[in-house]
Amino acid sequence: MRSFKTGHELFDVISNLKTGSLITVLDESYSESLDFLNALLSNHKNLPVYVLTPHEVETPFEIIKIDVTKSLNDINLTVASVREKIKKGVIIHRYLPYILLKENENAFLRMLNYWSSKIADTELVEFFLLPQGTFMPFEKKLQAVTDGVIVIKVGKDEEGYQPTFSILRGSKPTYHFVEFPCFINKGQLLIKWGDRYRFRAPEKLDIPFEKPEKKKPARGELVANPYCI
C-alpha cells in the first residue's frame, strides 16, 4: 500500500491513509460527509473520483447511479464493473442506509470483507458514508472492518455552528482522535491550525490541540435519524 494523497496539503500532513483501503465516514445528518469529501478531494486535479448513489447529489465528481432495489449480488457486480473501469482513484459509496433497510447487515459486512481483499493491492481508495448513530450495531462493525474512520461533527457555540473532523483510525499518531475545526469556503476545505484556517501546511507543525480523553460510549437503543435518507 502507498500513501494516499488527497491534494489537500494540511489534511495530508494529518492523514496516514493508504491506497487499497476502505474508509468509513460518519456524520449525523448524512450530508456533511459528502460536502467534506467534495471539498477535500477537489484539490487533486489528476485524481478520478466517482460517487455511487441511488439519486442525484451535489458533487463536482462523476455520478454513477446504483440500483438499491437489486440484490447484493447485483450491487457487487455493479461495483466490480466500476472498479474495473477506473483502475485507480476514489469511489464514494453513498447508498448504505438504503441497503441496510432491506438487507441483512451481516451479509453486507461479508461483502465488505470480500471487497477489502479485492482492492488491497490496487490504487483505489473507497469511502463508505453512513449517518452516525442511526444504525448503531452495524456502525461499530463497519468501523471494525474498514481501514480508516473519519467522523464529522457540527457543534454550536456562541459564534454559531462549528464543523469539526477527526480521524479515529488512519491518521498519524500525533493527530489520533484530535478534533480539527474546519469550514468550507468557495468549495475549499479550510482546517484550523493554531489561530488560522488553512489549506497550506504551516512551517512549524507543533500541534496546538490536546488529545481529548477517551470516553466510554453510552449504552442506548437504536436512534432513528430523520436525515438518514
C-alpha atoms as an extended CHARMM CRD file, in Angstrom:
* protein
*
       229  EXT
         1         1  MET       CA              0.0000000000        0.0000000000        0.0000000000  PROA      1               0.0000000000
         2         2  ARG       CA              1.1500000000        3.5120000000       -0.8020000000  PROA      2               0.0000000000
         3         3  SER       CA              0.2510000000        6.7140000000        0.9990000000  PROA      3               0.0000000000
         4         4  PHE       CA             -2.9680000000        8.2110000000       -0.3060000000  PROA      4               0.0000000000
         5         5  LYS       CA             -2.5830000000       11.9010000000       -1.0650000000  PROA      5               0.0000000000
         6         6  THR       CA             -5.7920000000       13.8950000000       -1.3600000000  PROA      6               0.0000000000
         7         7  GLY       CA             -4.1320000000       17.0320000000       -2.7230000000  PROA      7               0.0000000000
         8         8  HSD       CA             -5.0830000000       18.9790000000        0.4120000000  PROA      8               0.0000000000
         9         9  GLU       CA             -1.6920000000       19.8670000000        1.8570000000  PROA      9               0.0000000000
        10        10  LEU       CA             -2.6870000000       20.2120000000        5.5220000000  PROA      10              0.0000000000
        11        11  PHE       CA             -5.0400000000       17.2060000000        5.5700000000  PROA      11              0.0000000000
        12        12  ASP       CA             -2.2710000000       15.0920000000        4.0580000000  PROA      12              0.0000000000
        13        13  VAL       CA              0.0130000000       16.1060000000        6.9460000000  PROA      13              0.0000000000
        14        14  ILE       CA             -2.6280000000       14.8540000000        9.4150000000  PROA      14              0.0000000000
        15        15  SER       CA             -3.6800000000       11.7390000000        7.4980000000  PROA      15              0.0000000000
        16        16  ASN       CA             -1.9650000000        8.3990000000        7.1480000000  PROA      16              0.0000000000
        17        17  LEU       CA             -4.4830000000        6.8360000000        4.7680000000  PROA      17              0.0000000000
        18        18  LYS       CA             -3.2780000000        4.2970000000        2.2180000000  PROA      18              0.0000000000
        19        19  THR       CA             -4.2970000000        3.2020000000       -1.2500000000  PROA      19              0.0000000000
        20        20  GLY       CA             -6.1560000000       -0.0930000000       -1.3580000000  PROA      20              0.0000000000
        21        21  SER       CA             -8.2420000000        0.9800000000        1.6440000000  PROA      21              0.0000000000
        22        22  LEU       CA            -11.8870000000        1.0960000000        2.6500000000  PROA      22              0.0000000000
        23        23  ILE       CA            -12.6920000000        4.1260000000        4.8350000000  PROA      23              0.0000000000
        24        24  THR       CA            -15.7680000000        4.8280000000        6.9640000000  PROA      24              0.0000000000
        25        25  VAL       CA            -17.0500000000        8.4230000000        7.0490000000  PROA      25              0.0000000000
        26        26  LEU       CA            -19.6650000000        9.2610000000        9.7030000000  PROA      26              0.0000000000
        27        27  ASP       CA            -21.8000000000       12.3360000000       10.2750000000  PROA      27              0.0000000000
        28        28  GLU       CA            -25.1610000000       12.7770000000       11.9640000000  PROA      28              0.0000000000
        29        29  SER       CA            -27.1340000000       14.3610000000        9.1310000000  PROA      29              0.0000000000
        30        30  TYR       CA            -25.7300000000       12.2810000000        6.2580000000  PROA      30              0.0000000000
        31        31  SER       CA            -24.9560000000       15.4680000000        4.3440000000  PROA      31              0.0000000000
        32        32  GLU       CA            -21.7480000000       16.9090000000        5.8090000000  PROA      32              0.0000000000
        33        33  SER       CA            -19.7000000000       13.8530000000        4.8370000000  PROA      33              0.0000000000
        34        34  LEU       CA            -20.2240000000       14.3010000000        1.0920000000  PROA      34              0.0000000000
        35        35  ASP       CA            -19.7080000000       18.0600000000        1.3590000000  PROA      35              0.0000000000
        36        36  PHE       CA            -16.4620000000       17.3800000000        3.2300000000  PROA      36              0.0000000000
        37        37  LEU       CA            -15.1890000000       14.9190000000        0.6070000000  PROA      37              0.0000000000
        38        38  ASN       CA            -16.2760000000       17.2060000000       -2.2460000000  PROA      38              0.0000000000
        39        39  ALA       CA            -14.0970000000       19.9850000000       -0.8220000000  PROA      39              0.0000000000
        40        40  LEU       CA            -11.2430000000       17.7260000000        0.3020000000  PROA      40              0.0000000000
        41        41  LEU       CA            -10.7820000000       15.8170000000       -2.9600000000  PROA      41              0.0000000000
        42        42  SER       CA            -11.3770000000       18.6670000000       -5.4060000000  PROA      42              0.0000000000
        43        43  ASN       CA             -7.7800000000       19.8570000000       -4.8860000000  PROA      43              0.0000000000
        44        44  HSD       CA             -6.2540000000       16.8510000000       -6.6530000000  PROA      44              0.0000000000
        45        45  LYS       CA             -6.6480000000       17.6450000000      -10.3300000000  PROA      45              0.0000000000
        46        46  ASN       CA             -5.4170000000       14.2350000000      -11.5270000000  PROA      46              0.0000000000
        47        47  LEU       CA             -7.4630000000       12.0960000000       -9.1270000000  PROA      47              0.0000000000
        48        48  PRO       CA            -10.5630000000       10.4890000000      -10.6740000000  PROA      48              0.0000000000
        49        49  VAL       CA            -13.4580000000       10.4940000000       -8.1850000000  PROA      49              0.0000000000
        50        50  TYR       CA            -16.7720000000        8.6850000000       -8.6420000000  PROA      50              0.0000000000
        51        51  VAL       CA            -19.8710000000        8.8750000000       -6.4390000000  PROA      51              0.0000000000
        52        52  LEU       CA            -22.0650000000        5.7770000000       -6.3190000000  PROA      52              0.0000000000
        53        53  THR       CA            -25.5530000000        6.9040000000       -5.3350000000  PROA      53              0.0000000000
        54        54  PRO       CA            -29.1970000000        5.9530000000       -5.9960000000  PROA      54              0.0000000000
        55        55  HSD       CA            -30.1450000000        9.5670000000       -6.7030000000  PROA      55              0.0000000000
        56        56  GLU       CA            -28.7090000000       12.9050000000       -7.7610000000  PROA      56              0.0000000000
        57        57  VAL       CA            -26.4580000000       14.6520000000       -5.2520000000  PROA      57              0.0000000000
        58        58  GLU       CA            -24.4780000000       17.8920000000       -5.2480000000  PROA      58              0.0000000000
        59        59  THR       CA            -20.9390000000       16.9830000000       -6.2390000000  PROA      59              0.0000000000
        60        60  PRO       CA            -18.3130000000       18.1220000000       -8.7620000000  PROA      60              0.0000000000
        61        61  PHE       CA            -17.4560000000       14.4660000000       -9.4230000000  PROA      61              0.0000000000
        62        62  GLU       CA            -18.9140000000       11.9090000000      -11.7850000000  PROA      62              0.0000000000
        63        63  ILE       CA            -22.0870000000       10.2570000000      -10.5150000000  PROA      63              0.0000000000
        64        64  ILE       CA            -22.7440000000        6.5790000000      -11.1270000000  PROA      64              0.0000000000
        65        65  LYS       CA            -26.3020000000        5.5240000000      -10.3500000000  PROA      65              0.0000000000
        66        66  ILE       CA            -26.6820000000        2.3790000000       -8.2820000000  PROA      66              0.0000000000
        67        67  ASP       CA            -29.9850000000        0.4990000000       -8.1160000000  PROA      67              0.0000000000
        68        68  VAL       CA            -30.5110000000       -0.2610000000       -4.4200000000  PROA      68              0.0000000000
        69        69  THR       CA            -33.6320000000       -2.3100000000       -5.1830000000  PROA      69              0.0000000000
        70        70  LYS       CA            -31.4640000000       -5.0580000000       -6.6530000000  PROA      70              0.0000000000
        71        71  SER       CA            -29.8300000000       -7.9150000000       -4.7610000000  PROA      71              0.0000000000
        72        72  LEU       CA            -26.4600000000       -7.6760000000       -3.0410000000  PROA      72              0.0000000000
        73        73  ASN       CA            -25.0160000000       -9.8550000000       -5.7820000000  PROA      73              0.0000000000
        74        74  ASP       CA            -26.1930000000       -7.3760000000       -8.4270000000  PROA      74              0.0000000000
        75        75  ILE       CA            -24.7260000000       -4.4740000000       -6.4370000000  PROA      75              0.0000000000
        76        76  ASN       CA            -21.4560000000       -6.3800000000       -6.1000000000  PROA      76              0.0000000000
        77        77  LEU       CA            -21.3300000000       -6.8360000000       -9.8920000000  PROA      77              0.0000000000
        78        78  THR       CA            -22.0520000000       -3.1340000000      -10.4540000000  PROA      78              0.0000000000
        79        79  VAL       CA            -19.2950000000       -2.0320000000       -8.0620000000  PROA      79              0.0000000000
        80        80  ALA       CA            -16.8680000000       -4.5590000000       -9.5790000000  PROA      80              0.0000000000
        81        81  SER       CA            -17.5150000000       -3.1340000000      -13.0550000000  PROA      81              0.0000000000
        82        82  VAL       CA            -16.8060000000        0.3960000000      -11.7900000000  PROA      82              0.0000000000
        83        83  ARG       CA            -13.5140000000       -0.7240000000      -10.2600000000  PROA      83              0.0000000000
        84        84  GLU       CA            -12.5140000000       -2.4890000000      -13.4480000000  PROA      84              0.0000000000
        85        85  LYS       CA            -13.3230000000        0.6150000000      -15.4760000000  PROA      85              0.0000000000
        86        86  ILE       CA            -11.4310000000        3.2050000000      -13.4180000000  PROA      86              0.0000000000
        87        87  LYS       CA             -8.4620000000        1.1270000000      -12.1100000000  PROA      87              0.0000000000
        88        88  LYS       CA             -7.2630000000        3.9540000000       -9.8170000000  PROA      88              0.0000000000
        89        89  GLY       CA             -8.8180000000        6.8480000000       -7.9530000000  PROA      89              0.0000000000
        90        90  VAL       CA            -11.5960000000        7.2580000000       -5.4060000000  PROA      90              0.0000000000
        91        91  ILE       CA            -15.0400000000        5.6900000000       -5.1230000000  PROA      91              0.0000000000
        92        92  ILE       CA            -17.5510000000        7.2630000000       -2.7220000000  PROA      92              0.0000000000
        93        93  HSD       CA            -20.3020000000        4.8500000000       -1.6820000000  PROA      93              0.0000000000
        94        94  ARG       CA            -23.3740000000        6.8850000000       -0.7050000000  PROA      94              0.0000000000
        95        95  TYR       CA            -26.1490000000        4.3190000000       -0.5040000000  PROA      95              0.0000000000
        96        96  LEU       CA            -25.6300000000        2.2950000000        2.6870000000  PROA      96              0.0000000000
        97        97  PRO       CA            -28.8360000000        3.3630000000        4.5240000000  PROA      97              0.0000000000
        98        98  TYR       CA            -30.9610000000        2.1460000000        1.6230000000  PROA      98              0.0000000000
        99        99  ILE       CA            -29.1990000000       -1.2160000000        1.6390000000  PROA      99              0.0000000000
       100       100  LEU       CA            -29.4720000000       -1.6240000000        5.4110000000  PROA      100             0.0000000000
       101       101  LEU       CA            -33.2250000000       -1.0250000000        5.3730000000  PROA      101             0.0000000000
       102       102  LYS       CA            -33.7710000000       -4.1140000000        3.2440000000  PROA      102             0.0000000000
       103       103  GLU       CA            -30.7380000000       -6.3870000000        3.5320000000  PROA      103             0.0000000000
       104       104  ASN       CA            -29.1830000000       -8.3880000000        6.3440000000  PROA      104             0.0000000000
       105       105  GLU       CA            -26.3020000000       -6.3140000000        7.7150000000  PROA      105             0.0000000000
       106       106  ASN       CA            -24.0640000000       -9.3470000000        8.2190000000  PROA      106             0.0000000000
       107       107  ALA       CA            -24.4420000000      -10.2660000000        4.5510000000  PROA      107             0.0000000000
       108       108  PHE       CA            -23.3230000000       -6.7610000000        3.5860000000  PROA      108             0.0000000000
       109       109  LEU       CA            -20.3890000000       -6.9280000000        6.0080000000  PROA      109             0.0000000000
       110       110  ARG       CA            -19.2830000000      -10.1900000000        4.4150000000  PROA      110             0.0000000000
       111       111  MET       CA            -19.3600000000       -8.4320000000        1.0570000000  PROA      111             0.0000000000
       112       112  LEU       CA            -17.2490000000       -5.5990000000        2.5040000000  PROA      112             0.0000000000
       113       113  ASN       CA            -14.6760000000       -8.0970000000        3.7130000000  PROA      113             0.0000000000
       114       114  TYR       CA            -14.5700000000       -9.5430000000        0.2140000000  PROA      114             0.0000000000
       115       115  TRP       CA            -14.2020000000       -6.0580000000       -1.2790000000  PROA      115             0.0000000000
       116       116  SER       CA            -11.3670000000       -5.2950000000        1.1330000000  PROA      116             0.0000000000
       117       117  SER       CA             -9.3970000000       -8.2580000000       -0.1880000000  PROA      117             0.0000000000
       118       118  LYS       CA            -10.1660000000       -7.3230000000       -3.8040000000  PROA      118             0.0000000000
       119       119  ILE       CA             -8.8230000000       -3.7530000000       -3.6030000000  PROA      119             0.0000000000
       120       120  ALA       CA             -5.9420000000       -4.3010000000       -1.1370000000  PROA      120             0.0000000000
       121       121  ASP       CA             -3.2680000000       -4.2200000000       -3.8550000000  PROA      121             0.0000000000
       122       122  THR       CA             -4.9160000000       -1.6040000000       -6.0700000000  PROA      122             0.0000000000
       123       123  GLU       CA             -4.6110000000        2.1730000000       -6.3890000000  PROA      123             0.0000000000
       124       124  LEU       CA             -8.2100000000        2.6360000000       -5.2680000000  PROA      124             0.0000000000
       125       125  VAL       CA             -9.4820000000        4.2770000000       -2.0940000000  PROA      125             0.0000000000
       126       126  GLU       CA            -13.1580000000        3.8060000000       -1.2120000000  PROA      126             0.0000000000
       127       127  PHE       CA            -15.2020000000        5.8820000000        1.2370000000  PROA      127             0.0000000000
       128       128  PHE       CA            -18.3890000000        4.4820000000        2.7960000000  PROA      128             0.0000000000
       129       129  LEU       CA            -20.7400000000        7.1890000000        4.0850000000  PROA      129             0.0000000000
       130       130  LEU       CA            -23.1050000000        6.4390000000        6.9680000000  PROA      130             0.0000000000
       131       131  PRO       CA            -25.3540000000        8.6050000000        9.1970000000  PROA      131             0.0000000000
       132       132  GLN       CA            -23.8160000000        8.4260000000       12.6560000000  PROA      132             0.0000000000
       133       133  GLY       CA            -25.9980000000        6.9830000000       15.4160000000  PROA      133             0.0000000000
       134       134  THR       CA            -28.6860000000        5.5980000000       13.1260000000  PROA      134             0.0000000000
       135       135  PHE       CA            -27.5190000000        2.0240000000       12.5780000000  PROA      135             0.0000000000
       136       136  MET       CA            -25.5290000000        1.5650000000       15.7720000000  PROA      136             0.0000000000
       137       137  PRO       CA            -24.7100000000       -2.1760000000       15.7290000000  PROA      137             0.0000000000
       138       138  PHE       CA            -23.7610000000       -2.0010000000       12.0610000000  PROA      138             0.0000000000
       139       139  GLU       CA            -21.8250000000        1.2510000000       12.5630000000  PROA      139             0.0000000000
       140       140  LYS       CA            -19.4890000000       -0.3760000000       15.0830000000  PROA      140             0.0000000000
       141       141  LYS       CA            -18.9270000000       -3.3750000000       12.8220000000  PROA      141             0.0000000000
       142       142  LEU       CA            -18.3150000000       -1.1370000000        9.8050000000  PROA      142             0.0000000000
       143       143  GLN       CA            -15.6070000000        0.7510000000       11.7030000000  PROA      143             0.0000000000
       144       144  ALA       CA            -14.0210000000       -2.5600000000       12.6650000000  PROA      144             0.0000000000
       145       145  VAL       CA            -13.7890000000       -3.9520000000        9.1180000000  PROA      145             0.0000000000
       146       146  THR       CA            -12.6490000000       -0.7760000000        7.3300000000  PROA      146             0.0000000000
       147       147  ASP       CA             -9.0910000000        0.5590000000        7.2710000000  PROA      147             0.0000000000
       148       148  GLY       CA             -9.8540000000        4.1150000000        8.3410000000  PROA      148             0.0000000000
       149       149  VAL       CA            -12.5610000000        6.0670000000       10.1650000000  PROA      149             0.0000000000
       150       150  ILE       CA            -13.3510000000        9.7800000000        9.7750000000  PROA      150             0.0000000000
       151       151  VAL       CA            -16.0060000000       11.4450000000       11.9490000000  PROA      151             0.0000000000
       152       152  ILE       CA            -17.5180000000       14.8030000000       11.0310000000  PROA      152             0.0000000000
       153       153  LYS       CA            -19.4670000000       16.7600000000       13.6380000000  PROA      153             0.0000000000
       154       154  VAL       CA            -21.2750000000       20.0770000000       13.6920000000  PROA      154             0.0000000000
       155       155  GLY       CA            -21.3720000000       21.7040000000       17.1230000000  PROA      155             0.0000000000
       156       156  LYS       CA            -22.8490000000       25.0050000000       18.2200000000  PROA      156             0.0000000000
       157       157  ASP       CA            -21.0630000000       27.6930000000       20.1940000000  PROA      157             0.0000000000
       158       158  GLU       CA            -21.5370000000       31.4020000000       20.8840000000  PROA      158             0.0000000000
       159       159  GLU       CA            -20.4340000000       32.2750000000       17.3620000000  PROA      159             0.0000000000
       160       160  GLY       CA            -22.7450000000       29.8050000000       15.6290000000  PROA      160             0.0000000000
       161       161  TYR       CA            -22.2560000000       26.3570000000       14.1530000000  PROA      161             0.0000000000
       162       162  GLN       CA            -18.7600000000       24.8760000000       14.0920000000  PROA      162             0.0000000000
       163       163  PRO       CA            -17.9250000000       21.8240000000       11.9520000000  PROA      163             0.0000000000
       164       164  THR       CA            -15.0460000000       19.6040000000       13.0650000000  PROA      164             0.0000000000
       165       165  PHE       CA            -13.4920000000       16.4070000000       11.7840000000  PROA      165             0.0000000000
       166       166  SER       CA            -11.3910000000       13.7680000000       13.4850000000  PROA      166             0.0000000000
       167       167  ILE       CA             -9.6360000000       10.6890000000       12.1610000000  PROA      167             0.0000000000
       168       168  LEU       CA            -10.2270000000        7.8310000000       14.5830000000  PROA      168             0.0000000000
       169       169  ARG       CA             -8.1330000000        5.4500000000       12.5270000000  PROA      169             0.0000000000
       170       170  GLY       CA             -5.9130000000        6.3570000000        9.6080000000  PROA      170             0.0000000000
       171       171  SER       CA             -4.1080000000        9.4150000000       10.9530000000  PROA      171             0.0000000000
       172       172  LYS       CA             -0.5260000000        9.8990000000       12.0310000000  PROA      172             0.0000000000
       173       173  PRO       CA             -0.2320000000        9.0210000000       15.7590000000  PROA      173             0.0000000000
       174       174  THR       CA              0.1270000000       12.6550000000       16.8610000000  PROA      174             0.0000000000
       175       175  TYR       CA             -3.2990000000       13.5260000000       15.4400000000  PROA      175             0.0000000000
       176       176  HSD       CA             -5.2140000000       10.4280000000       16.5040000000  PROA      176             0.0000000000
       177       177  PHE       CA             -8.7000000000       11.4240000000       17.7930000000  PROA      177             0.0000000000
       178       178  VAL       CA             -7.8760000000       15.1510000000       17.5790000000  PROA      178             0.0000000000
       179       179  GLU       CA            -10.9040000000       17.2240000000       16.5340000000  PROA      179             0.0000000000
       180       180  PHE       CA             -9.9580000000       19.8310000000       13.9290000000  PROA      180             0.0000000000
       181       181  PRO       CA            -12.3130000000       22.7840000000       13.4060000000  PROA      181             0.0000000000
       182       182  CYS       CA            -12.9140000000       23.3450000000        9.7120000000  PROA      182             0.0000000000
       183       183  PHE       CA            -15.2150000000       25.0210000000        7.2370000000  PROA      183             0.0000000000
       184       184  ILE       CA            -15.7910000000       25.0970000000        3.5000000000  PROA      184             0.0000000000
       185       185  ASN       CA            -15.3040000000       28.3670000000        1.6460000000  PROA      185             0.0000000000
       186       186  LYS       CA            -15.9910000000       28.5290000000       -2.0940000000  PROA      186             0.0000000000
       187       187  GLY       CA            -15.5650000000       24.7810000000       -2.3960000000  PROA      187             0.0000000000
       188       188  GLN       CA            -12.2760000000       24.8260000000       -0.4780000000  PROA      188             0.0000000000
       189       189  LEU       CA            -11.8180000000       22.9330000000        2.7960000000  PROA      189             0.0000000000
       190       190  LEU       CA            -10.0250000000       25.0800000000        5.3680000000  PROA      190             0.0000000000
       191       191  ILE       CA             -8.6800000000       23.4840000000        8.5650000000  PROA      191             0.0000000000
       192       192  LYS       CA             -7.9600000000       25.4310000000       11.7370000000  PROA      192             0.0000000000
       193       193  TRP       CA             -4.3470000000       25.1970000000       12.8500000000  PROA      193             0.0000000000
       194       194  GLY       CA             -3.4410000000       27.4810000000       15.7230000000  PROA      194             0.0000000000
       195       195  ASP       CA             -5.4480000000       30.6670000000       15.2470000000  PROA      195             0.0000000000
       196       196  ARG       CA             -5.8570000000       30.3960000000       11.4680000000  PROA      196             0.0000000000
       197       197  TYR       CA             -7.8690000000       28.3620000000        8.9890000000  PROA      197             0.0000000000
       198       198  ARG       CA             -5.5230000000       26.9590000000        6.3780000000  PROA      198             0.0000000000
       199       199  PHE       CA             -5.1140000000       24.8750000000        3.2700000000  PROA      199             0.0000000000
       200       200  ARG       CA             -1.3200000000       25.0190000000        3.2510000000  PROA      200             0.0000000000
       201       201  ALA       CA              0.6110000000       23.2640000000        5.9930000000  PROA      201             0.0000000000
       202       202  PRO       CA              2.4710000000       25.6840000000        8.3050000000  PROA      202             0.0000000000
       203       203  GLU       CA              6.2460000000       25.5040000000        8.5410000000  PROA      203             0.0000000000
       204       204  LYS       CA              6.0280000000       24.5560000000       12.2250000000  PROA      204             0.0000000000
       205       205  LEU       CA              3.8170000000       21.5590000000       12.8680000000  PROA      205             0.0000000000
       206       206  ASP       CA              3.6300000000       21.7380000000       16.6700000000  PROA      206             0.0000000000
       207       207  ILE       CA              0.0770000000       20.5740000000       17.2750000000  PROA      207             0.0000000000
       208       208  PRO       CA             -1.9660000000       23.3100000000       19.0010000000  PROA      208             0.0000000000
       209       209  PHE       CA             -4.6120000000       20.8560000000       20.2780000000  PROA      209             0.0000000000
       210       210  GLU       CA             -4.7270000000       18.4970000000       23.2150000000  PROA      210             0.0000000000
       211       211  LYS       CA             -5.9440000000       14.9630000000       22.7510000000  PROA      211             0.0000000000
       212       212  PRO       CA             -9.4360000000       14.5020000000       24.2160000000  PROA      212             0.0000000000
       213       213  GLU       CA             -9.8930000000       11.9370000000       26.9380000000  PROA      213             0.0000000000
       214       214  LYS       CA            -11.4020000000        8.7050000000       25.6870000000  PROA      214             0.0000000000
       215       215  LYS       CA            -14.9560000000        8.2750000000       26.9020000000  PROA      215             0.0000000000
       216       216  LYS       CA            -16.8820000000        5.0600000000       27.1100000000  PROA      216             0.0000000000
       217       217  PRO       CA            -19.8450000000        5.1030000000       24.7000000000  PROA      217             0.0000000000
       218       218  ALA       CA            -23.2060000000        5.3480000000       26.4330000000  PROA      218             0.0000000000
       219       219  ARG       CA            -25.4980000000        2.4090000000       26.0640000000  PROA      219             0.0000000000
       220       220  GLY       CA            -28.7540000000        3.1370000000       24.3480000000  PROA      220             0.0000000000
       221       221  GLU       CA            -31.2900000000        1.9490000000       21.8710000000  PROA      221             0.0000000000
       222       222  LEU       CA            -31.0800000000        2.4600000000       18.1400000000  PROA      222             0.0000000000
       223       223  VAL       CA            -31.6360000000        6.1260000000       17.3290000000  PROA      223             0.0000000000
       224       224  ALA       CA            -33.9650000000        6.9540000000       14.4830000000  PROA      224             0.0000000000
       225       225  ASN       CA            -32.2980000000        9.6570000000       12.3990000000  PROA      225             0.0000000000
       226       226  PRO       CA            -34.8030000000       11.5070000000       10.1640000000  PROA      226             0.0000000000
       227       227  TYR       CA            -31.9710000000       12.7370000000        7.9600000000  PROA      227             0.0000000000
       228       228  CYS       CA            -30.5480000000        9.3610000000        7.0890000000  PROA      228             0.0000000000
       229       229  ILE       CA            -32.1590000000        9.1550000000        3.6490000000  PROA      229             0.0000000000
